[in-house]
Amino acid sequence: MSPRILILAMLLSGAAAAADIMPEQAGKRIYREGLLPSGMPLRGMAQTGVELSGGDAACVKCHRRSGLGSSEGQNEIRPIAGRLLFSNRKIGSTERSRALFNVDAVREPYTLESLKRALREGIDPAGRKLDPLMPRYALSDAEIAPLAAYLQGLSLNPAPGVTENEIHFATIITPGVDPFRVEAMRGVLQAFFSDKNGGTRKEARRKSAGTDQMYRVYRKWVLHEWSLSGPPDRWQKQLEERYRQQPVFAVLSGIGEGSWRPVHEFCEQAGVPCLFPNVDYPETGQPGYSTLYFSRGVMLEAEVLAKHLAENRKAGRSARIVQVFRDNDAGRVPAQAMRAALLRRGIDEISDRPVAGESPVSSAFWSQLLEETRPGVLVLWLGDEDIASLHSQESTPPEMEHVYLSGSLIARPCKVLLFGPWLDRMRLVYPFELTERRAQRLSRTKHWLEARNIALLDERIQSSTYFAVTVAGDALSHMGDTFSRDYFIERVENMTEQSLSSAVYPRLSLGPGQRFASRGSYVARFPVGGETMLMPVSEWIVP
């Protein structure tokens, strides 16, 4: 009798009757959350004698959501997804496939009975002891059966968006983005897909010749551009309709102004990986698994600046803080975050000055603001156009210590060089690589652009987009023919730090549960005198 029939027979006999939900759903809760069908926490005993409970005892803790294995330091976690656990399939028939999934060339498949023994006693089908890292679980037959049913289907079939010959991707553009920035992103995506498919055509010929099993995994990459319209509350339906018409395996890059929340929510609900969109307002208030960001954007900058100002106060410098921002949902985000971060540090001398309307800030606004508030520290959560009129003020107030600008919201920091007497007071909260190291980090991207006759339109957008698609390509190349979205995300997590390509964000890394790859920022000053580069006035600050 096959392992699948054994499992189904167990289920049909009533072994999962303790659960009010479908057996595979009950198994999913055990695997991911460490919750038994009864609602009680899963309990396991490590060989060190430490008792694990609930989420700490859940299978996902080590085997990850894909069930395809992972590593912890020098310890390798074996895959337990159904086709590698219960099947006679010779997944380890080649050295490459054994390396991909860390399996033996020959292993007796598990049955329901041998799975019970492994979970309870730590013994595999051949009678060998399992790795000491594997906990022992006192589970009943009725509790093991739904877990086995869930494992049977785990990472079994290709995800939506993958066909025999193609793998579909989308990139998402929200309304209001500068067409110049959209074109910068689009040019990189189109060129990368063209390169990828040029190589794939060669692999397809090898596949048809049957020269090597590895070539069967190649697919043509197809890009779909999903441009959204209208207010954010209409985006969800648009995305659902686009996805209904053509499912995609993942969203690569993307670009947005203001909140990315509706896109984030769509990707989380649909389980579609979204890799490194070009956004300054990522969704930080809701838990997420499928969406990976470069950083927390202006939220991060606000918390970094609050920490920097608090440290200055410890050094004896205390000044009234005034922050200026656009009076809309996006504009209030960093202002509220900074106020909260300052209050946590015992600083409440902060005033808000929201800017109403859509017209650029006038010189009269600045004159009135400076006269009325007499700020010691001026924080501007504004873009280039709003700050441009500040240079009309001929001198800085004597009590003014510094003016802080957002590195994310200032499109071209070099424009600030027009500010004359204000320049030496200006500081930039800068979550990107500083200019002195930037050229070296981005040399590979620039050479790639030059080789394809792509103009350098926007260094940040183009390097970030190139990083996203390169990491996606690297991850897929290490997945064999297992087109699992969960495994794709796990491979991206692993490769973000190792990638040869570099975005403008320094110190990129991701681990299980981490969704923001860069977690700090510099505070920098602008060039003065004969200097030509931004100069740090702080170390890398992680709030």
Secondary structure, 3 states (H helix, E strand, C coil): CCHHHHHHHHHHHHHCCCCCCCHHHHHHHHHHHCECCCCCECEEECCCCCEEEHHHHCCHHHHCCCCCCEEECCEEECCCCHHHHCCCCCCCCCHHHHHHHCCCCCCCCCCHHHHHHHHHHCECCCCCECCCCCCEECCCHHHHHHHHHHHHHCCCCCCCCECCCEEEEEEEECCCCCHHHHHHHHHHHHHHHHHHHHHHHHHHHHHHHCCCHHHHHCCEEEEEEEECCCCHHHHHHHHHHHHHHCCCCEEECCECCCCCHHHHHHHHHHCCCEECCECCCCCCCCCCCCEEECCCCHHHHHHHHHHHHHHHHHCCCCCCEEEEEECCHHHHHHHHHHHHHHHHCCCCCEEEEEECCCCCCCHHHHHHHHHHHCCCEEEEECCHHHHHHHHHCCCCCCCCCEEEEECCCCCCHHHHHHHHHHHHHEEEEECCCCHHHHHHHCHHHHHHHHHCCCCCCCHHHHHHHHHHHHHHHHHHHCCCCCCCHHHHHHHHHHHHCCCCCCCCCCCCCCCCCCCECCCCEEEEECCCCCCCCCEECCCCECC
